[in-house]
Amino acid sequence: EQREATTTLPSDRTLLVERFRDELGDWRMVVHSPYGAQVHAPWALAIGVRLRERYGIDAQAIPADDGIVLRIPETDQEPPGAEVVMFEPDEIEDLVTTEVGASALFASRFRECASRALLLPRRDPGRRSPLWQQRQRSAQLLQVASKYPSFPIVLEAVRECLQDVYDVPALVGLMRRLSSREVRAVEVATTAPSPFARSLLFGYVAAFMYEGDNPIAERRAAALSLDQGLLAELLGRAELRELLDPAALAELERELQRLTDDRRARDAEGVADLLRLLGPLTDDEVAARSTADPAGWLELLRESRRIVRVRVGGAECWAVVEDVARLRDGLGVPVPPGSPDVFTEPVDDPLADLVGRYARTHGPFTTSDVADRLGLGVAVAHQTLTRLAAQGRVLEGEFRPAGAGPEWCDAEVLRRLRRRSLAALRKEVEPVEPATLGRFLPAWQNLTGAGSRGLRGVDGVVSVVEQLAGCPVPASALEALVLGARVVDYVPSMLDELTAAGEVLWSGHGTLPGTDGWVSLHLADSAHLTLPDQAEIDTTPVHDAVVEALSGGGAYFFRSLSDLVGQAVGTTDDKALEAAVWDLVWSGRLSNDTLTPVRALISGGRTTHRRRPPAPRARLSSRRSAARRPGLPSRTGPATMAGRWTLLPDLEPDATRRAHAAAEGLLERHGV
């Protein structure tokens, strides 16, 4: 039935905006959405503000779990459509924060917060206070508290509304998906409410049936002037001065002040437009915004009585004749002789016009800035800015990246500045050409001959280990192709020095064809974060005995380890023990205090990478060779078992910390 009525079904990817007339001939608009009342309630507040500002009507928006119902009185204009429910992601949060103070929800939350803070004490602690009396006393307290923007109970009540009752971050995310077309809004006009709309209308009628029972204090709470700085700190929001781009701010200010080449005045009409848009300007300021000497243009405009000479803020300025009454009523500037009577009629709110124009043509500014420019007292300028902020025309906060203290900014200017800052940030992370990455990565990893002089000494080896921590490489390539390519004077003894001192660990990552295998290096301090997960292997009593012998935390040479294993399993030969040890190495359980066993292993068989042949050794004389006797079994064991064997440290149990370390390691390794 719903599909037949609207041809579209609402879902998490499709919002349905349905419009129809009710029995009185007024318009009803129903926003079908599955995002729940926590998202719909603040959304309804914002929609109500927009309809009130644009059309001067009270939309009477009622949110529910399945959507929002709006009642729009009959007007001569075309009724609002789906565009009234779509907002810029950057403006919706501030709009809800400003409007929540006038909601019944805020009044009830304020009463609860004040009661918890013992600001509504009972005359007799043993008796309950009537609810009507609590509401009355809460309304009186709210009326007084609204005069103090930093009153903690007011801020806590707003925080509860925005974080505990409303889900404002989800609403911002929904607006962002609407802007990016991930979620689409479909508008339909029907002759009668659809089945989904009928269920929402039932709740709408119920909400207004007992409207008169709600106390006035909770239906229309006192208008609040909140301390935006304290509220942002309480809600955990980032300051805009940390997010706005300084270059974008400087460029926008030049455009607003018509200082860019494409916005300068080119003739007398351009000068008239400058004065009309920017307000009174001095001769030097007009010249800075013109492509040529504007003296002739100014004289031509003065003779035609389109501009006049006035004194504003202690400076002689030019102003358009349309501003004469505004400057007289707002700043007390005398009307120049000969001004037409039509331009001298009283102005309703001259200070708001002058201060609002200053805000529209400047970036973030302080109260003193506008007061000095217009020749006003700081208190008068602050009062005017506060009135403009209550109307949503300017915003108070901390905006300039290098600024300090509270500032003001026009709402539209701030939106443009946010968009440009976001564009600048996105441009910084745009992908580069593959050739650029190909030049960057070798230099980033200190490869010699790639724009880098390479590293040197043991400290250079430590730097390479830190950058490649946890990265598996073939054992046959580790020293010849990895360390040797990054450390100019690398010799194997440098790495052995670090492993013997316990500053660096190495671990296995599995086998490769032949006698080769994957190995990785780790700094000892962070090895628990970068070591690989242990691979599963088929164990024998010898494997278990090796792990048991090393589980006490010691490090053993091969023959000492052989004795301990022999005591546990009875007896074992060197080859069986050697095979068990290397199984445990490649599975990521065992390590050694030197890489000598790895070198011996890969030197005696086929590997993945070719190695440089060892330097030729001097041949012994035949007499000495003949005299040499077969040696006794070595107490130290095979060459592949040299050094002291030990268990690798346990892995960090917190998967989040390991993932964070892995992400940092990738950034350190690749740069991007």
Backbone hydrogen bonds, N-H to C=O, Kabsch-Sander energy under -0.5 kcal/mol:
donor,donor_aa,acceptor,acceptor_aa,energy
5,A,1,E,-1.9
6,T,2,Q,-2.5
7,T,3,R,-2.3
11,S,14,T,-2.8
14,T,11,S,-0.5
15,L,184,R,-3.0
16,L,32,H,-1.6
17,V,15,L,-0.5
17,V,186,V,-3.3
18,E,16,L,-0.7
18,E,30,V,-3.1
19,R,188,V,-1.7
20,F,28,R,-2.2
22,D,26,D,-2.8
25,G,22,D,-1.5
27,W,72,I,-2.2
28,R,20,F,-3.4
29,M,70,L,-2.6
30,V,18,E,-3.0
31,V,68,I,-2.9
32,H,16,L,-3.5
32,H,30,V,-0.8
33,S,31,V,-0.6
33,S,66,D,-1.7
36,G,65,D,-1.2
39,V,36,G,-1.0
40,H,36,G,-2.4
41,A,37,A,-2.7
43,W,39,V,-1.5
44,A,40,H,-2.7
45,L,41,A,-1.6
46,A,42,P,-2.0
47,I,43,W,-2.4
48,G,44,A,-2.4
49,V,45,L,-1.9
50,R,46,A,-2.2
51,L,47,I,-2.5
52,R,48,G,-2.0
53,E,49,V,-2.4
54,R,50,R,-2.7
55,Y,51,L,-2.2
56,G,51,L,-0.6
56,G,52,R,-0.9
57,I,51,L,-1.0
59,A,57,I,-0.7
62,I,69,V,-2.5
64,A,67,G,-2.4
67,G,64,A,-0.6
68,I,31,V,-1.7
69,V,62,I,-2.3
70,L,29,M,-2.9
71,R,59,A,-3.0
72,I,27,W,-3.2
72,I,70,L,-0.5
84,V,81,G,-1.5
85,V,82,A,-1.4
86,M,83,E,-0.9
91,E,88,E,-1.2
92,I,88,E,-1.5
93,E,89,P,-0.6
95,L,91,E,-2.1
96,V,92,I,-2.3
97,T,93,E,-2.4
98,T,94,D,-2.2
99,E,95,L,-2.0
100,V,96,V,-2.2
102,A,99,E,-1.9
103,S,100,V,-1.6
107,A,103,S,-1.4
108,S,104,A,-2.2
109,R,105,L,-2.4
110,F,106,F,-2.8
111,R,107,A,-2.0
112,E,108,S,-1.9
113,C,109,R,-2.7
114,A,110,F,-2.8
115,S,111,R,-2.0
116,R,112,E,-2.3
117,A,113,C,-1.9
118,L,115,S,-1.4
119,L,114,A,-2.8
120,L,114,A,-0.6
127,R,124,D,-2.2
134,Q,130,P,-2.0
135,R,131,L,-2.5
136,Q,132,W,-2.0
137,R,133,Q,-2.5
138,S,134,Q,-2.5
139,A,135,R,-2.3
140,Q,136,Q,-1.8
141,L,137,R,-2.3
142,L,138,S,-2.7
143,Q,139,A,-2.0
144,V,140,Q,-1.5
145,A,141,L,-3.0
146,S,142,L,-2.1
147,K,144,V,-1.4
148,Y,145,A,-2.1
151,F,148,Y,-1.9
154,V,151,F,-0.6
155,L,151,F,-1.9
156,E,152,P,-2.4
157,A,153,I,-2.1
158,V,154,V,-2.2
159,R,155,L,-2.5
160,E,156,E,-2.4
161,C,157,A,-2.0
162,L,158,V,-2.6
163,Q,159,R,-2.6
164,D,159,R,-0.6
164,D,160,E,-1.5
165,V,160,E,-1.9
166,Y,161,C,-2.7
167,D,38,Q,-2.4
168,V,162,L,-1.0
168,V,166,Y,-0.5
171,L,167,D,-1.6
172,V,168,V,-2.6
173,G,169,P,-2.3
174,L,170,A,-2.1
175,M,171,L,-2.3
176,R,172,V,-2.1
177,R,173,G,-2.1
178,L,174,L,-2.2
179,S,175,M,-2.2
180,S,176,R,-1.9
181,R,178,L,-0.9
182,E,177,R,-1.8
183,V,177,R,-1.6
184,R,13,R,-2.1
186,V,15,L,-3.2
186,V,184,R,-0.5
188,V,17,V,-2.5
190,T,19,R,-2.4
198,R,194,S,-2.3
199,S,195,P,-1.3
200,L,196,F,-1.3
201,L,197,A,-2.5
202,F,198,R,-1.7
203,G,199,S,-1.2
204,Y,200,L,-1.7
205,V,201,L,-2.5
206,A,202,F,-1.9
207,A,203,G,-1.9
208,F,204,Y,-1.3
209,M,205,V,-1.5
210,Y,206,A,-0.8
211,E,208,F,-1.2
213,D,210,Y,-1.3
214,N,211,E,-1.4
218,E,215,P,-1.0
219,R,215,P,-1.1
219,R,216,I,-0.5
220,R,216,I,-2.4
225,S,146,S,-0.7
226,L,224,L,-0.6
227,D,149,P,-1.9
228,Q,226,L,-1.1
231,L,227,D,-2.5
232,A,228,Q,-2.5
233,E,229,G,-2.0
234,L,230,L,-2.5
235,L,231,L,-2.3
236,G,232,A,-0.7
237,R,232,A,-2.6
241,R,398,E,-1.1
242,E,239,E,-1.4
243,L,240,L,-1.6
244,L,240,L,-2.7
249,L,245,D,-2.2
250,A,246,P,-2.5
251,E,247,A,-2.3
252,L,248,A,-2.3
253,E,249,L,-2.3
254,R,250,A,-1.8
255,E,251,E,-1.9
256,L,252,L,-2.7
257,Q,253,E,-1.9
258,R,255,E,-1.5
259,L,254,R,-3.1
260,T,254,R,-0.6
263,R,260,T,-1.6
264,R,260,T,-0.6
264,R,261,D,-0.8
265,A,289,R,-3.2
271,V,267,D,-1.7
272,A,268,A,-2.3
273,D,269,E,-2.2
274,L,270,G,-2.0
275,L,271,V,-2.2
276,R,272,A,-1.9
277,L,273,D,-2.5
278,L,274,L,-3.1
279,G,275,L,-1.2
281,L,318,W,-1.9
286,V,282,T,-2.2
287,A,283,D,-2.4
288,A,284,D,-2.2
289,R,285,E,-0.7
289,R,286,V,-0.8
290,S,287,A,-1.4
291,T,265,A,-2.6
298,L,294,P,-2.8
299,E,295,A,-2.2
300,L,296,G,-2.1
301,L,297,W,-2.3
302,R,298,L,-2.3
303,E,299,E,-2.4
304,S,300,L,-1.5
305,R,302,R,-1.5
306,R,301,L,-2.6
307,I,301,L,-0.9
308,V,319,A,-2.9
310,V,308,V,-0.5
310,V,317,C,-2.5
312,V,310,V,-0.6
312,V,315,A,-2.3
313,G,374,L,-0.5
315,A,312,V,-1.4
317,C,310,V,-3.4
318,W,281,L,-3.2
319,A,308,V,-2.2
321,V,306,R,-2.1
323,D,320,V,-1.8
324,V,321,V,-1.5
325,A,343,F,-1.1
327,L,323,D,-2.8
328,R,324,V,-2.2
329,D,325,A,-2.8
330,G,326,R,-2.0
331,L,327,L,-2.0
332,G,327,L,-0.6
332,G,328,R,-1.1
333,V,327,L,-1.7
339,S,336,P,-1.3
343,F,340,P,-1.3
344,T,341,D,-1.8
353,D,349,D,-1.8
354,L,350,P,-2.5
355,V,351,L,-2.9
356,G,352,A,-2.3
357,R,353,D,-2.0
358,Y,354,L,-2.0
359,A,355,V,-2.2
360,R,356,G,-2.2
361,T,357,R,-1.3
362,H,359,A,-1.1
365,F,408,W,-2.5
370,V,366,T,-1.4
371,A,367,T,-2.1
372,D,368,S,-2.7
373,R,369,D,-2.0
374,L,370,V,-2.1
375,G,371,A,-1.1
376,L,371,A,-2.2
381,A,377,G,-2.5
382,H,378,V,-2.6
383,Q,379,A,-2.2
384,T,380,V,-2.1
385,L,381,A,-2.5
386,T,382,H,-2.3
387,R,383,Q,-1.8
388,L,384,T,-2.2
389,A,385,L,-2.4
390,A,386,T,-2.0
391,Q,387,R,-1.2
392,G,389,A,-1.3
393,R,388,L,-2.4
394,V,388,L,-0.7
395,L,409,C,-2.8
397,G,407,E,-2.4
399,F,397,G,-0.5
403,G,400,R,-1.6
407,E,397,G,-3.3
408,W,365,F,-3.3
409,C,395,L,-1.8
410,D,359,A,-0.6
411,A,393,R,-2.2
414,L,410,D,-2.6
415,R,411,A,-1.9
416,R,412,E,-2.3
417,L,413,V,-2.4
418,R,414,L,-2.5
419,R,415,R,-2.3
420,R,416,R,-2.4
421,S,417,L,-2.4
422,L,418,R,-2.6
423,A,419,R,-2.3
424,A,420,R,-2.4
425,L,421,S,-2.3
426,R,422,L,-2.5
427,K,423,A,-2.1
428,E,424,A,-1.6
429,V,425,L,-0.9
429,V,426,R,-0.5
430,E,427,K,-1.2
436,T,433,E,-0.6
437,L,433,E,-1.9
438,G,434,P,-2.4
439,R,435,A,-1.5
440,F,436,T,-2.2
441,L,437,L,-2.6
443,A,439,R,-0.9
444,W,440,F,-2.7
445,Q,441,L,-2.0
446,N,443,A,-1.5
447,L,442,P,-2.6
448,T,485,A,-2.2
449,G,452,S,-1.2
450,A,447,L,-1.6
452,S,447,L,-0.6
455,L,486,R,-3.0
460,G,456,R,-1.4
461,V,457,G,-1.5
462,V,458,V,-2.2
463,S,459,D,-2.0
464,V,460,G,-2.0
465,V,461,V,-2.6
466,E,462,V,-2.5
467,Q,463,S,-1.8
468,L,464,V,-2.4
469,A,466,E,-0.5
470,G,521,L,-2.2
471,C,468,L,-2.5
473,V,519,V,-2.8
475,A,517,G,-2.9
477,A,474,P,-1.4
478,L,474,P,-1.1
479,E,475,A,-0.6
481,L,477,A,-1.6
482,V,477,A,-1.4
483,L,478,L,-2.9
484,G,479,E,-1.8
486,R,482,V,-0.6
486,R,483,L,-1.0
487,V,483,L,-2.7
488,V,455,L,-3.0
488,V,486,R,-0.6
490,Y,487,V,-1.5
494,M,491,V,-2.1
495,L,491,V,-0.6
496,D,492,P,-2.1
497,E,493,S,-2.1
498,L,494,M,-1.5
499,T,495,L,-2.4
500,A,496,D,-2.6
501,A,497,E,-1.5
502,G,499,T,-0.8
503,E,498,L,-2.0
504,V,498,L,-1.2
505,L,522,H,-2.9
507,S,520,S,-2.2
508,G,585,V,-0.9
509,H,510,G,-0.6
509,H,518,W,-2.8
512,L,516,D,-2.4
515,T,606,R,-2.3
516,D,513,P,-1.0
516,D,606,R,-0.6
518,W,510,G,-3.0
519,V,473,V,-2.7
520,S,507,S,-2.1
522,H,505,L,-2.6
524,A,503,E,-2.4
526,S,523,L,-1.0
527,A,523,L,-0.5
527,A,524,A,-0.8
529,L,526,S,-1.5
530,T,526,S,-1.1
531,L,527,A,-2.2
535,A,587,S,-2.1
539,T,537,I,-0.8
544,D,540,T,-2.3
545,A,541,P,-2.3
546,V,542,V,-2.2
547,V,543,H,-2.2
548,E,544,D,-2.4
549,A,545,A,-2.4
550,L,546,V,-1.8
551,S,547,V,-1.0
553,G,550,L,-1.7
556,Y,645,W,-2.0
558,F,641,M,-0.5
561,L,557,F,-2.5
562,S,558,F,-2.6
563,D,559,R,-2.1
564,L,560,S,-1.9
565,V,561,L,-2.5
566,G,562,S,-2.6
567,Q,563,D,-1.9
568,A,564,L,-1.3
569,V,565,V,-2.6
570,G,566,G,-1.6
571,T,569,V,-0.9
577,L,573,D,-2.0
578,E,574,D,-2.9
579,A,575,K,-2.5
580,A,576,A,-2.1
581,V,577,L,-2.6
582,W,578,E,-2.2
583,D,579,A,-2.0
584,L,580,A,-2.0
585,V,581,V,-2.0
586,W,582,W,-2.7
587,S,583,D,-1.2
588,G,585,V,-1.7
589,R,584,L,-2.6
590,L,584,L,-1.1
591,S,646,T,-2.4
593,D,644,R,-1.4
599,R,595,L,-2.3
600,A,596,T,-2.6
601,L,597,P,-2.2
602,I,598,V,-2.4
603,S,599,R,-1.4
604,G,600,A,-0.7
604,G,601,L,-0.6
605,G,602,I,-0.7
625,S,621,S,-2.4
626,A,622,S,-2.4
627,A,623,R,-1.8
628,R,624,R,-1.2
637,G,634,S,-0.7
641,M,638,P,-1.7
642,A,639,A,-1.4
645,W,556,Y,-3.3
646,T,591,S,-2.1
648,L,589,R,-2.6
652,E,528,H,-2.5
655,A,653,P,-0.8
658,R,654,D,-1.7
659,A,655,A,-2.4
660,H,656,T,-2.4
661,A,657,R,-2.4
662,A,658,R,-2.4
663,A,659,A,-2.3
664,E,660,H,-2.4
665,G,661,A,-2.4
666,L,662,A,-2.2
667,L,663,A,-2.1
668,E,664,E,-2.5
669,R,665,G,-2.1
670,H,666,L,-2.8
671,G,667,L,-2.2
672,V,670,H,-0.6
